[in-house]
């Protein structure tokens, strides 16, 4: 079996969509003897936005921009990359490789090419588990840790080579073979189909959160209601109500009417719990860490029972 360690660089990753400008790889045998090392420069057909908006700093690519701009675009190299990654006797590796595969899959779709589906092993995740880290380490940090030879950072084939060297050191450190590492640390193994499914689930969740936040903003942007003298209720009057976040999320479509009912009965609906006098929960054991000690906790059912007609508009 042959091993392929690969890395990509992007001109920009706007909206999480990486416009690939280089695909570098190192192909080895099972003893990690390098059979081939290559950096494929690609015209991204997109602007190069390499700076960090906050710091004004950014990555420096290994080649002048004109080298990328005068190269072929991705479709020209598609068959070569496909043959490399999908070879029948090949297994693929990368560092934080889920990002590279996401960018690679996006680029295939961008040019109406079939997505490349293959299994892979993430060296970053492997190192995290091996050394019991809470957070992932960067490739440059691990290169320094293992005193590896100097290389050109952000040159894709050099990054791929260093990924391979880090992997070798980790296997030696743990006295493992590659197959033993895969079995012992299954979280480092995955495949394109699984990754893309997870990415779609994350996109859906992100969109759900965005829509929910829009509804919350709209709820608290509504004009306040005047107290209705015919509806004033001692339970509501002068009380400051806070609905716990799980309950608010569950009842968000009903909340404009609930807010109106609370205010017409003499109370106030709060967006944050710090000054709440009444905390409305979905279950009795639910607590709010930053709520005042004097706040009274009630369930949503108890809340409704105090105001007849609360469900009516």
Beta strands, then each sheet from edge to edge (+ up, - down):
strand 1: 2-10
strand 2: 20-28
strand 3: 34-41
strand 4: 90-94
strand 5: 119-122
strand 6: 189-191
strand 7: 240-243
strand 8: 268-269
strand 9: 278-281
strand 10: 296-299
sheet 1: 3+ 2- 1+ 4+ 5+ 6-
sheet 2: 8+ 7+ 9+ 10+
end
